[in-house]
Amino acid sequence: CEDGQFQCNNRRCIPTIWRCDDDDDCSDNSDEENCRKCSDQ
């Protein structure tokens, strides 16, 4: 992956801003895992 990108568990690269946006951009949901949300206090 390049700077400003997040590497999914399936080796796909997506823009970091797509992480934790409640949308499965990786196709394996790894970009939505380990996200801090208000409800996780």
Secondary structure as UniProt FT lines:
FT   TURN            3..4
FT   STRAND          5..7
FT   TURN            9..10
FT   STRAND          13..15
FT   HELIX           16..18
FT   TURN            19..20
FT   HELIX           30..32
FT   TURN            33..34
FT   HELIX           38..40
//
